[in-house]
Amino acid sequence: MLKSLDTAWAHPLAAENFVDQCVEVSVRKIIFEKQWFYLDNAIGHIYGTTFEVTSGGNLQPKQEVEETTTETKEAGTDNRNIVDDGKSQKLTHDDIKALKDKGIKGQEIVQQLIENSTTFRDKTEFAQDKYIKKKKKKYEAVITIVKPSTRILSTMYYAREPGKINHLRYDTLAQMLTLGNIHAGNKMIVMETCAGLVLGAVMERMGGYGSIIQMYPGGGPVRAATSCFGFPKPFFDNLHEFPLSKVESLLSGTFTTETLPSDPEENTLVEEESNGLSEEKQTSLQETEEEPAPEAPMEINPAEEQDTMDINAEDVEFKENKEKENKENVREKQMKQWERRKKLKEAAALLSEKNADGLIVASKFHPTPLLLSLLEFVAPSRPFVVYCQYKEPLLECYTKLRERGGVINLKLSETWLRNYQVLPDRSHPKLTMSGGGGYLLSGITVILEKGKADSSNSEALKMEEPSSKRCRLQDLPC
Amino acid sequence: MSFVEYGDTIKDGDTAIVFLGHESMFPVKVQHGTVTQTKYGVIRHSTDLIGKKYGSKVTCSKGGWVFILHPTPELWTMNLPHRTQILYSTDISLITMMLELKPGSIVCESGTGSGSLSHALIRTVAPTGHLYTVEFHQQRAEKAQEEFREHGVEHLVTVTNQDVCKNGFGVSNIADAVFLDIPSPWEAIGHAKSALKAEGGRICSFSPCIEQVQRTCLAMEEYGFTEINTLEILLRVYNVRTISLQIPDLGKAAEDNSSTGFDSSKPSHQGSPCANLQQGTVQFKSGVPLREVVGHTGYLTFATKSLM
């Protein structure tokens, strides 16, 4: 049931495109896809309910409407006599706008359009169907509110913000979760720069059991997408993070918490990024549709800016209070530093056990250095999966892993995905298809025998990759 | 060890995977006193396996070696004994995500077949979920039950031997997801709907033929399913190879001593093809597709049951 502070998804009931927006249900007014409405009426309803947006911007549960089957549908047989001169619709833009302003329901508008179309009755039944579907999509303001999931979030991100997730297509993400044997109880290492989507997907498949150490570049991990999943708080108890910049020191035994990675106000960085999605979406909407910029509705982490101090310098008492405040701030900052150090030590300890159950990498960085270092923290006989938007870096990664040893069953792959339209007498693959969803390199760790690595390499290669019988001159196994 | 929980050490009674080399492996039931024959020699369970860490290299009697791996549903899929055509991890991955499965999910499946998908589903819904799987062939149902027991997952699965089209899944209003891989899925849509929770859930039907898909989509619509969506997914694997291509001899221009066109004597930059002056070849790394690949497994149709 939808409650306040839930995270929910609103998407128009157009089956083909799940163009959605993630919203927190504490925010009441939503603007997207040229529509705006208040969420208030949604609270208390069950997830999956479909609503109509009324003229006042309120949500009303959609009534099950019997499709008005116009008996004896008048229809043509083909389009040989239909001329597309742009004049077949008698209603003008202004006419339609007037109807909308009057508060006429979408259904009615569609009916009006049909009646005022000179060519409608000449179209074939199929063409009429298609026409009606198209008009409904445009004029019927119908919203379904659904619970977030990896499926919904990954398809949405791929459709709307692929750049933020390194063009990781949702089926590729699905492969990673399965190839990586992500399940409850694992101790996972995740390194991603996909706005936290991959982290969220891993968390969902672990159901709050086990632990995750998220490696991050720079000052802190980005978890904008992760917050969209709406996980309960306990899920985050065993989520740790560790800076990439400390990995070398950890591996070489020189790790220390004395120098922490650049430490901005804790919330600021996360807040920036978490607002990024809706803000940028709003901006991109702005760019394409040239609509007046609406307010950004998302507000996940209220800033704890205690530094803004308005100084009325004359007031001595005020100054005294300010000093007290300063001291408290310093104490608070020290506490936070201490907390951070403690958490960092914990994460370092977890990593140092070198017994992780798996490694998932999906980032904008070159995968080779990441793999070569992070694999050190993974136990033997465990899967690892690396995603890269491009194939070539994975070719190099593959080669370096072979040289390193300690991995078997290496596989470089990609998946090909095709959507179908299935209608009676009208079934065919859909017209547009994704050109590429990225590449995966997967494998399984084994006990690495450091001493023997070099000498037995050729033997190992024979073991792990027996040369094919048809070995041509030009075709040397790596 | 179990298929739903990692263990570190090989124990008596475990199912382990023996890895001999590229794409060459087989499952083995670890038992005191038994031996397993491989092309590299004999593996003695008591001395070579039990007590060793998973991921260890084991030297066989003839001198060659193998790796012993912890079982996973994915490795099981590649190595299980086929009683029927099975689903492979590519389809399984998409099914798992599109059905929104996770720990605690209740799933219904028919037919069980060889248990390939079943193992993957069990792994995903563990430790608090459950799989209800229906198989109309008695021996297959029994074999599946036996395997689940051997693999330490029987508490997470219920196998029922009946015809899902006639008698459904044996449960109602409890499933988060239903999966159908049967010849006539449209006959089971009604049962699927009643097995799913009242608040809603997801359904998936897998069919090799488009005609089956058409009938299933119609049935889904009739029963009020929404978001009906059909797709297919194919795996493309690349072999990483270093390729050498010969430079053709285009001769030399009459007066000019320096060669024109592609100059193989230029120093190579990092990443660009490296020239081999001696043999007149250029080497580069390539991800080479396989000669023959799987072109079709089946169409996956997903839909949502909602309360309306």
Interface residues (C-beta under 8 A of the other chain):
Chain A: L13 A15 I46 Y47 G48 T49 T50 K62 E64 T144 S149 T150 R151 S154 Y170 D171 L173 A174 Q175 L177 T178 L179 N181 H183 A184 G185 N186 E204 R205 M206 G207 G208 Y209 N355 D357 A379 P380 S381 R382 P383 K391 E392 L394 L395 E396 Y398 T399 I408 N409 L410 K411 L412 S413 E414 T415 W416 L417 R418 N419 Y420 Q421 V422 L423 P424 S427 I444 T445 V446 I447 E449 K462 M463 E464 E465 P466 L473 Q474 D475 L476 P477 C478
Chain B: V4 E5 Y6 D8 F19 L20 G21 H22 K53 Y54 G55 S56 K57 G64 W65 F67 I68 L69 H70 T72 P73 E74 S89 T90 I92 S93 L94 T96 M97 M98 E100 K102 P103 G104 A120 R123 T124 A126 P127 T128 E199 G200 I210 V213 Q214 C217 L218 T226 E227 I228 N229 T230 L231 E232 I233 L234 L235 R236 V237 Y238 N239 V240 R241 T242 I243 S244 L245 Q246 K285 S286 G287 Y299 T301 T304 S306 L307 M308
